[in-house]
């Protein structure tokens, strides 16, 4: 069901500072920047590598406000890993299959994610304390 690690989401206080760090330290390149009002974040996707099942990224997340999920995370835990995103071929089918195994779904149906992906989150208490995102990458037209 899981095809790859799509991205690791990292919460930060200053998006521009963290982008500069990942560019200068690891040689990563920004593939996408977005403001996601629904999730309350400014974000940057930094390309790590391409593989047979698709690309992998580091996703840097800066909250738009302190009362957003990422803002609350930073206040409680500080900067660091916020979630892990796994690639799937069909996010709706994956939600049904995972939900049928008793894992609580934070999203009953997919929603818009970074770079046009369809995404859904699983409850961290049912996944070993890890906020887990399912990511169906946007299919590119040829």
N, C-alpha and C positions, 0 to 999 in steps of 0.2 A: 504494500500500500504506500509506504513512504519511499520516495524515489531519490531523495538527496537531502542534505542540509541546505535549505534555501538561503537562510541568513541567521545571524545572531544579532538580536536587538540589544543595543547598549544605551542606557539612559545617561544623559549628561546635562550639565548646567549651561554649557556654552558650546553650541553646535559648531561655530566657526573655529573655535580653538581645537576641538576634537578632530574636525576634518583636517586641519593643518597637521596635527600630531600623526594621524593615520597616513597621510600623504608623505610626510617627511620621514617617518619611522619605518613604515612597511611598504612604501611605494604604491599604495593603493590610489585608484582614480575614482572620482565621483562619477557615478553612472546616472544618477537621478537625484533631484531635490524636489521636495513637495511640502506644502502646508496641508495637513489633514485636520480640518476643523472638527470633524466628527470624533476623531480620536484625541484631539487637543494637542497635537504635536507639530513641530517643524522637524523635518527629517532629511537625511541624506543616505543614499545607498551607495556604498563604496564597493566596487567590483573586486573580488578576490581571485576567482578562477572559473574556468568553464570545464564542464565534464559531460559525459554522455547523456546524463539526465537533465542538463541545464546548468545555469550559472549559480555561483554562490557569492554572497555579499556579507559585509558588515553594515548593519543599519544603525545609524546614530540618531537618537531621539532627544529633542529638547522640548520640554513642555511649553505650551502657549500660556498656561496659567498654573498656579500652585494647586488648584483643586481638580486638575485632570488626573487620570490614572498614573501617568508618568510623573507628574508633579508630586503626587502623594508618595509614589515609590521613592523618588529622590529624597523627600523629607524624612522618610522612615529608614531607608537603607543606604542612601548616598549613591554616588555614581557606580555603575557596573552593569553586569548582564541583567537585562530585564526579561527577555524571553528568547526562545529558540523557535525558528520557523522551519518546518519541514515541507519539502515539495511533495505534491500529490498530483496525479493525473486528473482526478475528478473530486473536487472538494465536497460536493453534495453527497456523493457516494461514500466518501471517507467519513463524513459526519454521521451518516446513517449507520455505517458499520461500527464505528467507534462508540457511538451512543448506545447501540444494541449490546455492547459489552459492559455497559454500566458506567462508562465515563461521563461525567457531567459536561455538558456543552455550554460555554458562555455565549456562543452564537448558535441559534437553532438553524439559521440559514446563512449562506455566504454574504459577505459585504465587500465593498470596494477596498482594495489595499494598494500598496506601493506599486508603481509602474504598471497600473492597470490590472493587477492580479485580483483574483477572487480569493478571499481569506475567511478564516473562522478560527476562533480561539477555544481551547479546552480548559477546563477548570484545573488550576495548578495543584489543588489538594488531591486530585485523582491521578496526577502524573508526577508523583514523587516530588512535589513542591516546585515544579518547573512550569511557568506559564508557557503553554505550547500553542503555536500557531500552525495551521494548515494553509498551504499556499498553492493555489493553482495558477501558474504563470499565464499571463496573457498570451494567447496564440498569435504569432505573427503571420500576417498574410504574405504569401509569396507571389 
